[in-house]
Amino acid sequence: MNKVVVNIKTDPETKEAAQTLADDLGLTLSALINAQLKQLIHHRRLVLDAPYPVMQIGGKTEKMLDEIHKEVAEGKVSQPFDSTEALFRDLKN
């Protein structure tokens, strides 16, 4: 299959972030962009569903998440609730 070159302009930060994402996914940047173009053509719409984390968390949030993971590992979690009434009963105890 013949290939053509498509040139696009973007800022350095966007290119670097896209390159990092492609690397994380084990793809070349070219393969990542081609996959997106093919998806756009196939669906005939722009699909913006990205399960990849797009935000960096700050130190305070990271600390809270560490505490949550620790509590879960230690079994310091409540049971699942079937209703809001059951949840509120548990909170009152």
Secondary structure as the mmCIF struct_conf table of DSSP 4:
data_model
#
loop_
_struct_conf.conf_type_id
_struct_conf.id
_struct_conf.beg_label_comp_id
_struct_conf.beg_label_asym_id
_struct_conf.beg_label_seq_id
_struct_conf.end_label_comp_id
_struct_conf.end_label_asym_id
_struct_conf.end_label_seq_id
HELX_RH_AL_P HELX_RH_AL_P1 PRO A 12 ASP A 24
TURN_TY1_P TURN_TY1_P1 LEU A 25 GLY A 26
HELX_RH_AL_P HELX_RH_AL_P2 LEU A 29 HIS A 43
TURN_TY1_P TURN_TY1_P2 ARG A 44 ARG A 44
BEND BEND1 ARG A 45 ARG A 45
BEND BEND2 TYR A 52 TYR A 52
HELX_LH_PP_P HELX_LH_PP_P1 GLN A 56 GLY A 58
HELX_RH_AL_P HELX_RH_AL_P3 GLY A 59 ALA A 73
TURN_TY1_P TURN_TY1_P3 GLU A 74 GLY A 75
HELX_LH_PP_P HELX_LH_PP_P2 SER A 78 PRO A 80
BEND BEND3 ASP A 82 SER A 83
HELX_RH_AL_P HELX_RH_AL_P4 THR A 84 LYS A 92
#
